[in-house]
Each structure stands twice: as C-alpha cells, then as structure tokens.
C-alpha cells in the first residue's frame, strides 16, 4: 500500500532553517509528481510546493518563494523541503502528498513551530 512518512519538523527560532523529508513506498516513486502542503491551527490545508517526477520543474506558493526549496531523490524514494528564513506564519503541520489514479495520499504530517 502507498505509504508516506514525513520527518524533520521541530521548534525553530524566526530566521532559522529546517529540512523536511518524506519517505515514500508502495508505488513507483520516480513516476509521480510530489507536493508539500501545510495546515496551521484553525486554517485549511494549503499548498506549499510541487515538483515533477523528474525533479526539474518546482513550483511554490507565493508566501514561500525564495525561502523554501523542494527537491527529490528518486533513488531513495524521498522528497525534501528545505525551509530557510522561517517566519512565525510558517508554523503548521507539514504533509507530503501524491495523487495516484485520481486518489490522494497523505503522510501523517510533521509539526513545524517557528517561535522565539
């Protein structure tokens, strides 16, 4: 079965950095685009970043452009989200996502808290 497992979250001060990882299994990872989403307390889940199956065309929501970088290692079945210059507004649970045959799969999420 499809399984997505995120890790790398934590508590960081404003201006700090974190690198999230999402390990995928149960499908042919190299064939599918991957996305990161996040959900802040009391808010709807929102799109953060997208990467094609080949890893050459990333896309980001405006609020993270220039600060976050999505990447993938198809040999390791893993997608990453490098987050720099973090802000308190980045506080959320971060989820990785894949859509396979019109079905959405999500990981369990990893908490990112940006606070001094």
C-alpha positions as CSV (number, residue, x, y, z in Angstrom):
1,X,0.0,0.0,0.0
2,X,1.0,3.6,-0.5
3,X,2.9,5.0,2.5
4,X,4.3,8.5,3.0
5,X,6.3,9.2,6.2
6,X,7.4,12.7,7.0
7,X,10.1,13.7,9.4
8,X,12.4,16.7,10.2
9,X,9.9,19.1,11.9
10,X,10.6,20.8,15.2
11,X,10.8,24.1,17.0
12,X,13.0,26.7,15.4
13,X,13.5,30.4,16.0
14,X,12.5,33.0,13.4
15,X,15.1,33.2,10.7
16,X,16.1,29.6,11.2
17,X,16.1,26.6,8.9
18,X,14.7,23.1,8.8
19,X,14.8,20.4,6.3
20,X,11.7,18.1,6.0
21,X,11.9,14.7,4.4
22,X,9.2,12.4,3.1
23,X,10.0,8.8,2.5
24,X,7.6,7.1,0.1
25,X,6.8,3.4,-0.5
26,X,4.2,1.3,-2.1
27,X,4.3,2.9,-5.6
28,X,6.8,3.7,-8.3
29,X,8.0,7.0,-6.8
30,X,10.0,8.2,-9.8
31,X,6.9,8.3,-12.0
32,X,4.8,10.7,-9.9
33,X,4.9,14.4,-9.1
34,X,5.0,15.2,-5.4
35,X,3.7,18.0,-3.3
36,X,4.0,19.5,0.1
37,X,1.1,21.0,1.9
38,X,0.7,22.6,5.4
39,X,-2.1,23.2,7.8
40,X,-1.9,25.9,10.5
41,X,-4.2,25.8,13.6
42,X,-7.7,26.9,12.7
43,X,-6.9,27.1,9.0
44,X,-7.5,25.0,5.9
45,X,-4.7,22.9,4.5
46,X,-2.8,24.9,1.8
47,X,-0.5,24.0,-1.0
48,X,3.2,24.8,-0.4
49,X,5.4,23.3,-3.1
50,X,5.3,20.9,-6.1
51,X,7.9,19.0,-8.0
52,X,7.6,17.0,-11.2
53,X,8.5,13.3,-11.4
54,X,11.9,14.2,-12.9
55,X,12.5,17.0,-10.3
56,X,13.1,19.7,-12.9
57,X,10.1,22.0,-12.6
58,X,9.4,23.1,-9.0
59,X,6.5,25.4,-8.1
60,X,5.8,27.2,-4.9
61,X,3.0,29.2,-3.2
62,X,3.9,32.9,-3.2
63,X,4.5,33.2,0.5
64,X,7.4,30.7,0.5
65,X,9.1,31.7,-2.8
66,X,12.8,32.4,-2.4
67,X,12.8,30.8,1.1
68,X,11.7,27.2,0.5
69,X,13.2,24.6,-1.9
70,X,11.6,21.3,-2.9
71,X,13.8,18.5,-4.2
72,X,13.7,14.8,-4.6
73,X,16.0,11.8,-4.7
74,X,14.3,9.1,-6.9
75,X,17.0,6.6,-5.9
76,X,15.9,7.0,-2.3
77,X,12.2,7.4,-2.9
78,X,12.3,10.6,-0.9
79,X,11.1,14.2,-1.4
80,X,12.5,17.1,0.7
81,X,11.5,20.5,1.7
82,X,14.4,22.8,2.6
83,X,12.9,25.8,4.6
84,X,15.1,28.8,5.2
85,X,14.4,32.2,6.8
86,X,11.5,30.7,8.7
87,X,8.7,33.0,10.0
88,X,6.1,32.5,12.7
89,X,3.5,32.3,9.9
90,X,5.2,29.2,8.7
91,X,4.1,27.4,11.9
92,X,1.9,24.4,10.8
93,X,1.8,20.7,10.3
94,X,3.5,19.9,7.0
95,X,2.3,17.0,4.9
96,X,3.6,15.4,1.7
97,X,1.1,14.3,-0.9
98,X,0.9,12.2,-4.0
99,X,-2.0,11.6,-6.4
100,X,-2.2,8.2,-8.0
101,X,-5.1,7.4,-10.4
102,X,-7.1,10.3,-9.1
103,X,-6.7,9.3,-5.4
104,X,-4.9,11.4,-2.9
105,X,-2.5,10.0,-0.4
106,X,-1.1,11.9,2.6
107,X,1.5,11.3,5.2
108,X,0.8,11.7,8.9
109,X,2.5,15.1,9.0
110,X,5.3,16.7,10.8
111,X,4.9,19.7,13.1
112,X,6.9,22.9,12.4
113,X,6.8,25.6,15.0
114,X,8.6,28.9,14.5
115,X,8.8,30.9,17.7
116,X,11.3,32.8,19.8
